[in-house]
């Protein structure tokens, strides 16, 4: 009765309940309702993604080592050949999502893992999950994208419909490339060029701007889709963050042309400096100590004691990404570093609009907007 219950649980959850066994393909196939199969050809598969076996999951432990009841001769022979660099035929794997199960080649997998190899050559048959969970729908969308583009790079999106949007970008890029006389570019060639000359530069810019910190649970690929959609597709006007237009042209091919003239370390940063003045009133007797403490902050560029209705004038220079507003960045800084000081009675923030700064090294005024 207990064994029966355990088998049902394994089939229901599709997980390895016994840590001393690899996962069962049949259990996971039933759990995901993954019955439609697609040939994926031969490629290299990371060994840490090979988690189970099609028919012999009872014969290997959780680290894919043969259990004690199995003879070790075959395992040692395969391991010896691998050490000697002899070429072995590709293993045969079934795939469900990002996990792989051994159809043929259990000993080769076990030997490769034992030798601390990182991957192995394999012939793949993928089984597509049919249950309509968000995770499965996303996976199927990604499978269509990978099948059409043949891109060897991982692009992980968390929002439905975005793979189709990226595919549309690639198709538009393909049309642009095919405008050259006598040139015919396939969708896979266009996808590779898109990835290297459009996608990668924009992702590098997004990464340099630390934008991912503002979007918990999202990926860099999500932000690429978001930024590129609003720049190149929708063209939505923004109340703030308009400086992004100076970095990323409103046309995808114009962006590609601009980035082609730069190396990665020359890519612009999605950051800008903002200046603000803080008027501060404090309790008596603590002025010098507070001024010394505030002046030690990197963001504080000037600090002045004033005789009048305000005790201290502070000039700060902050850095923000182009998706945030000046007000929220300044407010966060003032709240964290100034208003928490017990002796501070009140603060008032002034954000300059149009500034004129006299450069003492040359005559005339410089007008900064």
SULKA-V445896 format. One record per residue. RES is the residue in one letter. PHI is phi in degrees with one decimal (* if undefined). OMEGA is omega in radians with two decimals (none if undefined). D_CENTER is the distance of its C-alpha to the mean C-alpha in Angstrom with 1 decimal. Layout:
res=RES phi=PHI omega=OMEGA d_center=D_CENTER
res=RES phi=PHI omega=OMEGA d_center=D_CENTER
This chain:
res=X phi=* omega=-3.14 d_center=46.6
res=X phi=-64.7 omega=3.12 d_center=43.9
res=X phi=-62.0 omega=3.11 d_center=42.6
res=X phi=-59.7 omega=3.14 d_center=42.6
res=X phi=-61.8 omega=3.14 d_center=40.5
res=X phi=-62.3 omega=3.13 d_center=38.0
res=X phi=-62.2 omega=3.13 d_center=37.7
res=X phi=-64.7 omega=3.12 d_center=37.1
res=X phi=-62.5 omega=3.13 d_center=34.4
res=X phi=-61.5 omega=-3.12 d_center=32.7
res=X phi=-71.9 omega=-3.10 d_center=32.9
res=X phi=-72.7 omega=-3.07 d_center=31.8
res=X phi=-89.1 omega=-3.14 d_center=28.7
res=X phi=62.6 omega=-3.11 d_center=27.9
res=X phi=-122.7 omega=3.09 d_center=27.1
res=X phi=-83.8 omega=-3.14 d_center=28.7
res=X phi=-76.0 omega=3.12 d_center=31.1
res=X phi=-95.5 omega=-3.10 d_center=32.9
res=X phi=-66.3 omega=3.13 d_center=30.8
res=X phi=-91.6 omega=3.10 d_center=33.4
res=X phi=-129.1 omega=2.97 d_center=32.5
res=X phi=-76.9 omega=-3.06 d_center=29.6
res=X phi=-74.3 omega=3.11 d_center=28.4
res=X phi=-93.2 omega=3.11 d_center=30.7
res=X phi=-61.4 omega=-3.09 d_center=29.5
res=X phi=-60.2 omega=3.14 d_center=32.2
res=X phi=-64.0 omega=-3.13 d_center=31.1
res=X phi=-70.3 omega=3.10 d_center=27.5
res=X phi=-61.4 omega=3.12 d_center=28.7
res=X phi=-67.8 omega=-3.13 d_center=30.9
res=X phi=-61.3 omega=-3.10 d_center=28.4
res=X phi=-94.4 omega=-3.03 d_center=25.9
res=X phi=50.8 omega=-3.06 d_center=28.9
res=X phi=-101.9 omega=-3.06 d_center=27.4
res=X phi=-117.7 omega=3.10 d_center=30.5
res=X phi=-82.0 omega=-3.04 d_center=29.6
res=X phi=-110.7 omega=3.12 d_center=28.9
res=X phi=-134.3 omega=3.06 d_center=27.5
res=X phi=-73.0 omega=-3.13 d_center=28.2
res=X phi=-108.4 omega=3.11 d_center=25.1
res=X phi=81.3 omega=-3.08 d_center=27.1
res=X phi=-106.4 omega=3.09 d_center=26.8
res=X phi=-155.6 omega=3.09 d_center=23.6
res=X phi=-91.8 omega=-3.07 d_center=22.5
res=X phi=-119.3 omega=3.06 d_center=20.9
res=X phi=-59.9 omega=-3.09 d_center=19.5
res=X phi=-64.9 omega=-3.11 d_center=22.3
res=X phi=-72.5 omega=3.07 d_center=20.4
res=X phi=-96.1 omega=3.06 d_center=19.5
res=X phi=-90.8 omega=-2.93 d_center=23.2
res=X phi=-115.3 omega=-3.04 d_center=24.4
res=X phi=-154.6 omega=-3.11 d_center=27.6
res=X phi=-132.8 omega=-3.13 d_center=30.7
res=X phi=-75.2 omega=-3.08 d_center=32.4
res=X phi=-129.5 omega=-3.01 d_center=35.9
res=X phi=-124.8 omega=-3.10 d_center=36.1
res=X phi=-68.6 omega=3.08 d_center=33.7
res=X phi=-77.5 omega=-3.02 d_center=36.8
res=X phi=-91.2 omega=-3.09 d_center=37.5
res=X phi=-129.8 omega=-3.14 d_center=34.5
res=X phi=-83.3 omega=-3.06 d_center=33.2
res=X phi=-62.6 omega=3.10 d_center=29.7
res=X phi=-103.9 omega=3.09 d_center=28.9
res=X phi=65.8 omega=3.04 d_center=30.4
res=X phi=-96.3 omega=3.12 d_center=33.6
res=X phi=-59.2 omega=3.13 d_center=36.9
res=X phi=-73.2 omega=-2.98 d_center=38.9
res=X phi=-63.4 omega=-3.09 d_center=42.3
res=X phi=-76.0 omega=-3.12 d_center=44.3
res=X phi=-92.0 omega=3.03 d_center=42.9
res=X phi=-64.9 omega=-3.05 d_center=44.8
res=X phi=-97.3 omega=-3.07 d_center=42.7
res=X phi=-57.8 omega=-3.10 d_center=44.4
res=X phi=-61.0 omega=-3.13 d_center=42.0
res=X phi=-59.4 omega=-3.11 d_center=38.9
res=X phi=-68.2 omega=3.11 d_center=40.6
res=X phi=-63.1 omega=3.14 d_center=41.6
res=X phi=-63.5 omega=-3.14 d_center=38.1
res=X phi=-63.9 omega=3.12 d_center=36.7
res=X phi=-63.4 omega=3.12 d_center=39.5
res=X phi=-62.5 omega=3.13 d_center=38.7
res=X phi=-66.0 omega=3.11 d_center=35.0
res=X phi=-61.9 omega=-3.10 d_center=36.2
res=X phi=-80.3 omega=3.11 d_center=38.6
res=X phi=79.8 omega=3.14 d_center=35.9
res=X phi=-73.8 omega=-3.10 d_center=37.6
res=X phi=-78.0 omega=3.12 d_center=35.7
res=X phi=-112.8 omega=3.14 d_center=35.4
res=X phi=-63.8 omega=3.13 d_center=34.7
res=X phi=-62.9 omega=3.04 d_center=31.2
res=X phi=-72.7 omega=3.10 d_center=30.8
res=X phi=-110.2 omega=-3.07 d_center=30.5
res=X phi=-125.6 omega=2.90 d_center=27.7
res=X phi=-99.9 omega=-3.11 d_center=27.0
res=X phi=-119.6 omega=2.94 d_center=23.4
res=X phi=-128.6 omega=-3.03 d_center=22.4
res=X phi=57.3 omega=-3.07 d_center=18.7
res=X phi=-101.7 omega=-3.13 d_center=16.9
res=X phi=-118.0 omega=-3.06 d_center=20.2
res=X phi=-125.0 omega=-3.10 d_center=23.2
res=X phi=-129.5 omega=-3.01 d_center=26.9
res=X phi=-84.1 omega=3.01 d_center=29.6
res=X phi=-90.1 omega=3.12 d_center=32.4
res=X phi=-145.4 omega=3.12 d_center=34.1
res=X phi=117.2 omega=-3.12 d_center=33.5
res=X phi=-56.6 omega=-3.12 d_center=33.2
res=X phi=-69.1 omega=3.10 d_center=35.1
res=X phi=-65.8 omega=3.09 d_center=32.9
res=X phi=-64.7 omega=-3.12 d_center=29.8
res=X phi=-60.7 omega=-3.13 d_center=31.6
res=X phi=-67.7 omega=3.14 d_center=32.9
res=X phi=-63.0 omega=3.10 d_center=29.6
res=X phi=-65.3 omega=-3.13 d_center=28.0
res=X phi=-64.5 omega=3.13 d_center=31.1
res=X phi=-87.4 omega=3.09 d_center=30.8
res=X phi=63.9 omega=3.05 d_center=27.2
res=X phi=-70.6 omega=-3.11 d_center=26.0
res=X phi=-92.6 omega=-3.12 d_center=22.2
res=X phi=-152.0 omega=-3.12 d_center=22.7
res=X phi=-150.9 omega=3.13 d_center=25.5
res=X phi=-77.3 omega=-3.03 d_center=26.7
res=X phi=-146.6 omega=2.98 d_center=27.0
res=X phi=-96.0 omega=-2.95 d_center=28.3
res=X phi=-111.3 omega=2.88 d_center=26.1
res=X phi=-119.0 omega=-3.09 d_center=27.3
res=X phi=-98.3 omega=3.06 d_center=24.7
res=X phi=-106.3 omega=-3.01 d_center=25.9
res=X phi=-88.4 omega=3.11 d_center=24.2
res=X phi=-66.5 omega=-3.06 d_center=24.1
res=X phi=-108.3 omega=3.12 d_center=26.2
res=X phi=-65.9 omega=-3.02 d_center=26.0
res=X phi=-89.9 omega=2.94 d_center=24.6
res=X phi=-82.6 omega=3.12 d_center=22.1
res=X phi=-58.9 omega=3.14 d_center=19.0
res=X phi=-59.8 omega=-3.12 d_center=17.0
res=X phi=-71.5 omega=3.10 d_center=19.5
res=X phi=-62.2 omega=3.08 d_center=19.6
res=X phi=-59.6 omega=-3.13 d_center=15.8
res=X phi=-63.1 omega=3.14 d_center=16.4
res=X phi=-66.0 omega=3.09 d_center=19.4
res=X phi=-62.3 omega=3.12 d_center=17.7
res=X phi=-65.4 omega=3.13 d_center=15.2
res=X phi=-62.1 omega=3.09 d_center=18.3
res=X phi=-64.3 omega=3.14 d_center=20.1
res=X phi=-60.7 omega=-3.13 d_center=17.4
res=X phi=-65.4 omega=-3.13 d_center=17.3
res=X phi=-62.7 omega=-3.09 d_center=21.1
res=X phi=-78.7 omega=-3.05 d_center=21.8
res=X phi=-92.8 omega=-3.08 d_center=19.5
res=X phi=59.3 omega=3.13 d_center=19.7
res=X phi=-69.9 omega=3.14 d_center=16.5
res=X phi=-84.9 omega=-3.09 d_center=16.0
res=X phi=-100.5 omega=3.13 d_center=12.3
res=X phi=-87.4 omega=3.03 d_center=9.8
res=X phi=-120.0 omega=-3.03 d_center=8.2
res=X phi=-112.6 omega=3.12 d_center=7.2
res=X phi=-108.9 omega=-3.10 d_center=8.6
res=X phi=-115.6 omega=-3.10 d_center=10.4
res=X phi=-119.9 omega=-3.11 d_center=13.2
res=X phi=-62.7 omega=3.06 d_center=16.3
res=X phi=88.8 omega=-3.06 d_center=17.4
res=X phi=-77.4 omega=3.07 d_center=14.3
res=X phi=-64.3 omega=3.10 d_center=14.6
res=X phi=-64.3 omega=3.11 d_center=18.2
res=X phi=-64.5 omega=3.12 d_center=17.3
res=X phi=-64.7 omega=3.10 d_center=15.2
res=X phi=-63.2 omega=3.09 d_center=18.2
res=X phi=-63.4 omega=3.06 d_center=20.5
res=X phi=-58.5 omega=-3.11 d_center=18.9
res=X phi=-65.1 omega=3.13 d_center=19.5
res=X phi=-66.0 omega=3.07 d_center=23.0
res=X phi=-65.1 omega=3.11 d_center=23.8
res=X phi=-66.0 omega=3.09 d_center=22.8
res=X phi=-60.5 omega=3.12 d_center=25.0
res=X phi=-61.4 omega=3.13 d_center=27.9
res=X phi=-63.6 omega=-3.14 d_center=27.5
res=X phi=-65.8 omega=-3.11 d_center=27.6
res=X phi=-77.6 omega=3.08 d_center=30.6
res=X phi=-75.4 omega=3.09 d_center=32.5
res=X phi=-67.7 omega=-3.08 d_center=33.5
res=X phi=-57.9 omega=3.06 d_center=37.0
res=X phi=70.4 omega=-3.09 d_center=37.5
res=X phi=-117.7 omega=3.07 d_center=33.8
res=X phi=-123.5 omega=-3.08 d_center=32.3
res=X phi=-111.4 omega=3.12 d_center=28.6
res=X phi=-75.8 omega=-3.14 d_center=27.3
res=X phi=-65.2 omega=3.13 d_center=24.2
res=X phi=-70.6 omega=3.08 d_center=22.6
res=X phi=-67.5 omega=3.10 d_center=23.5
res=X phi=-64.8 omega=3.14 d_center=22.3
res=X phi=-63.5 omega=3.13 d_center=18.8
res=X phi=-63.1 omega=3.13 d_center=18.7
res=X phi=-66.2 omega=3.08 d_center=19.9
res=X phi=-58.0 omega=-3.10 d_center=17.5
res=X phi=-62.7 omega=-3.04 d_center=14.5
res=X phi=-80.2 omega=-2.98 d_center=16.1
res=X phi=-106.0 omega=-3.13 d_center=17.8
res=X phi=-121.7 omega=-3.09 d_center=15.9
res=X phi=-61.3 omega=-3.06 d_center=12.3
res=X phi=-62.0 omega=3.09 d_center=11.6
res=X phi=-61.0 omega=-3.13 d_center=13.7
res=X phi=-67.9 omega=3.09 d_center=12.2
res=X phi=-62.9 omega=3.11 d_center=8.6
res=X phi=-62.9 omega=3.12 d_center=10.6
res=X phi=-65.2 omega=3.13 d_center=12.5
res=X phi=-62.7 omega=3.14 d_center=9.9
res=X phi=-64.5 omega=-3.14 d_center=8.6
res=X phi=-63.8 omega=-3.14 d_center=12.4
res=X phi=-84.3 omega=3.13 d_center=13.2
res=X phi=54.9 omega=-3.10 d_center=11.2
res=X phi=-68.0 omega=-3.08 d_center=10.6
res=X phi=-63.3 omega=3.13 d_center=7.9
res=X phi=-62.5 omega=-3.10 d_center=11.1
res=X phi=-91.9 omega=-3.04 d_center=12.8
res=X phi=-131.0 omega=-3.13 d_center=10.8
res=X phi=-62.9 omega=3.12 d_center=11.0
res=X phi=83.0 omega=3.11 d_center=9.8
res=X phi=-102.8 omega=-3.14 d_center=7.3
res=X phi=-115.0 omega=3.04 d_center=3.6
res=X phi=-59.1 omega=3.12 d_center=3.2
res=X phi=-65.2 omega=3.05 d_center=5.3
res=X phi=-59.2 omega=-3.11 d_center=7.3
res=X phi=-68.4 omega=3.04 d_center=8.1
res=X phi=-58.0 omega=-3.12 d_center=9.1
res=X phi=-61.6 omega=-3.11 d_center=11.3
res=X phi=-65.5 omega=-3.08 d_center=12.6
res=X phi=-65.7 omega=-3.09 d_center=13.6
res=X phi=-66.4 omega=3.12 d_center=14.9
res=X phi=-63.1 omega=-3.08 d_center=16.8
res=X phi=-75.0 omega=3.10 d_center=18.5
res=X phi=-85.0 omega=-2.94 d_center=19.3
res=X phi=-106.1 omega=-3.07 d_center=20.5
res=X phi=-107.9 omega=-3.02 d_center=21.4
res=X phi=-87.0 omega=-3.14 d_center=22.7
res=X phi=62.1 omega=-3.07 d_center=23.6
res=X phi=-68.8 omega=3.07 d_center=23.9
res=X phi=-75.5 omega=-3.10 d_center=25.8
res=X phi=-114.2 omega=3.05 d_center=24.4
res=X phi=-76.2 omega=3.08 d_center=26.6
res=X phi=-141.8 omega=-3.11 d_center=24.4
res=X phi=78.7 omega=-3.08 d_center=21.6
res=X phi=-68.6 omega=3.11 d_center=23.7
res=X phi=-62.5 omega=3.12 d_center=23.1
res=X phi=-63.0 omega=-3.13 d_center=20.0
res=X phi=-65.5 omega=3.11 d_center=22.5
res=X phi=-73.7 omega=-3.14 d_center=23.8
res=X phi=-94.5 omega=-3.04 d_center=20.5
res=X phi=-120.5 omega=3.12 d_center=19.4
res=X phi=-56.1 omega=-3.08 d_center=22.4
res=X phi=-77.2 omega=3.13 d_center=23.0
res=X phi=-122.6 omega=-3.07 d_center=23.2
res=X phi=-60.7 omega=-3.11 d_center=20.6
res=X phi=-71.1 omega=3.05 d_center=23.1
res=X phi=-66.7 omega=3.08 d_center=24.2
res=X phi=-63.1 omega=3.12 d_center=20.7
res=X phi=-59.8 omega=-3.14 d_center=20.7
res=X phi=-63.7 omega=-3.14 d_center=24.2
res=X phi=-65.6 omega=-3.10 d_center=23.4
res=X phi=-71.3 omega=-3.14 d_center=20.5
res=X phi=-63.9 omega=-3.13 d_center=22.8
res=X phi=-89.7 omega=-3.08 d_center=25.0
res=X phi=-125.3 omega=2.92 d_center=22.6
res=X phi=-91.3 omega=-2.97 d_center=21.1
res=X phi=-59.6 omega=-3.11 d_center=17.6
res=X phi=-68.1 omega=3.10 d_center=19.2
res=X phi=-93.9 omega=-3.14 d_center=21.1
res=X phi=-59.9 omega=-3.13 d_center=18.2
res=X phi=-68.6 omega=3.09 d_center=19.0
res=X phi=-94.0 omega=3.11 d_center=17.3
res=X phi=-84.0 omega=-3.11 d_center=16.5
res=X phi=-134.8 omega=3.02 d_center=19.0
res=X phi=-149.1 omega=3.11 d_center=22.7
res=X phi=-89.1 omega=3.06 d_center=25.5
res=X phi=-129.4 omega=-3.11 d_center=27.6
res=X phi=-112.7 omega=3.08 d_center=31.1
res=X phi=-144.7 omega=3.08 d_center=33.0
res=X phi=-116.1 omega=-3.12 d_center=36.4
res=X phi=-112.3 omega=3.02 d_center=37.1
res=X phi=-96.9 omega=-3.00 d_center=40.7
res=X phi=-128.6 omega=2.98 d_center=41.4
res=X phi=-111.5 omega=-3.10 d_center=44.5
res=X phi=-131.8 omega=3.05 d_center=45.1
res=X phi=-72.9 omega=-3.09 d_center=47.9
res=X phi=-62.0 omega=3.02 d_center=50.6
res=X phi=81.6 omega=-3.07 d_center=50.9
res=X phi=-109.2 omega=-3.00 d_center=47.1
res=X phi=-60.2 omega=-3.07 d_center=46.4
res=X phi=-64.3 omega=-3.14 d_center=46.3
res=X phi=-63.2 omega=-3.14 d_center=44.1
res=X phi=-65.6 omega=3.12 d_center=41.5
res=X phi=-62.0 omega=3.12 d_center=41.6
res=X phi=-62.3 omega=-3.13 d_center=41.0
res=X phi=-65.5 omega=-3.13 d_center=38.1
res=X phi=-68.2 omega=-3.10 d_center=36.4
res=X phi=-66.4 omega=3.12 d_center=37.1
res=X phi=-74.2 omega=3.11 d_center=35.1
res=X phi=-73.7 omega=-3.12 d_center=31.8
res=X phi=-60.6 omega=-3.07 d_center=30.0
res=X phi=-75.2 omega=-3.14 d_center=29.4
res=X phi=-84.2 omega=-3.09 d_center=33.2
res=X phi=-97.2 omega=3.12 d_center=34.9
res=X phi=-143.0 omega=3.05 d_center=38.4
res=X phi=-147.3 omega=-3.04 d_center=40.4
res=X phi=-133.8 omega=2.97 d_center=44.0
res=X phi=-85.0 omega=-3.02 d_center=46.6
res=X phi=-123.4 omega=3.05 d_center=48.5
res=X phi=-97.2 omega=-3.11 d_center=52.0
res=X phi=162.0 omega=-3.11 d_center=52.0
res=X phi=-78.0 omega=3.10 d_center=50.3
res=X phi=-117.0 omega=-3.10 d_center=46.9
res=X phi=-84.5 omega=-3.03 d_center=46.7
res=X phi=-135.3 omega=3.01 d_center=43.6
res=X phi=-113.8 omega=-3.07 d_center=41.7
res=X phi=-125.6 omega=3.01 d_center=38.2
res=X phi=-105.6 omega=3.11 d_center=36.0
res=X phi=-120.6 omega=3.04 d_center=32.3
res=X phi=-126.8 omega=-3.10 d_center=29.6
res=X phi=-114.0 omega=3.07 d_center=26.0
res=X phi=-116.3 omega=3.09 d_center=22.6
res=X phi=-133.3 omega=3.01 d_center=20.3
res=X phi=-78.5 omega=-3.00 d_center=17.4
res=X phi=-85.2 omega=3.06 d_center=18.5
res=X phi=-101.7 omega=3.13 d_center=17.4
res=X phi=-98.6 omega=3.09 d_center=19.6
res=X phi=-101.5 omega=3.07 d_center=23.4
res=X phi=-57.2 omega=-3.02 d_center=25.8
res=X phi=-60.4 omega=-3.07 d_center=27.7
res=X phi=-70.7 omega=3.12 d_center=25.0
res=X phi=-70.0 omega=3.12 d_center=23.9
res=X phi=-65.5 omega=-3.13 d_center=27.6
res=X phi=-60.8 omega=3.13 d_center=28.6
res=X phi=-62.8 omega=-3.13 d_center=26.1
res=X phi=-66.1 omega=-3.11 d_center=27.4
res=X phi=-64.2 omega=-3.14 d_center=31.0
res=X phi=-64.0 omega=-3.07 d_center=30.7
res=X phi=-73.3 omega=-2.96 d_center=29.1
res=X phi=-103.9 omega=-3.04 d_center=31.2
res=X phi=-123.3 omega=-3.05 d_center=34.4
res=X phi=-71.8 omega=3.11 d_center=35.4
res=X phi=-80.0 omega=3.13 d_center=35.0
res=X phi=-72.4 omega=-3.04 d_center=37.8
res=X phi=-58.4 omega=-3.07 d_center=40.9
res=X phi=-77.7 omega=-3.13 d_center=43.3
res=X phi=-77.9 omega=-3.13 d_center=41.5
res=X phi=-85.3 omega=-3.11 d_center=43.4
res=X phi=-159.8 omega=3.04 d_center=41.5
res=X phi=-136.6 omega=3.02 d_center=39.1
res=X phi=-135.6 omega=-3.08 d_center=38.8
res=X phi=-104.8 omega=3.06 d_center=35.9
res=X phi=-117.1 omega=3.12 d_center=36.8
res=X phi=-108.3 omega=-3.11 d_center=34.2
res=X phi=-66.7 omega=3.04 d_center=35.8
res=X phi=-92.8 omega=3.10 d_center=35.8
res=X phi=-100.1 omega=-3.09 d_center=37.6
res=X phi=-122.4 omega=3.02 d_center=38.5
res=X phi=-126.6 omega=-3.07 d_center=41.0
res=X phi=-119.0 omega=-3.14 d_center=40.9
res=X phi=-85.5 omega=3.11 d_center=43.8
res=X phi=-88.9 omega=-3.07 d_center=42.9
res=X phi=-70.7 omega=-3.12 d_center=45.8
res=X phi=-81.1 omega=3.14 d_center=45.2
res=X phi=-148.2 omega=-3.10 d_center=46.3
res=X phi=-79.8 omega=3.09 d_center=48.5
res=X phi=92.1 omega=3.14 d_center=47.4
res=X phi=-106.4 omega=3.05 d_center=44.7
res=X phi=-105.7 omega=-3.09 d_center=41.0
res=X phi=-93.3 omega=-3.10 d_center=39.8
res=X phi=-113.7 omega=3.12 d_center=36.2
res=X phi=-112.4 omega=none d_center=34.7
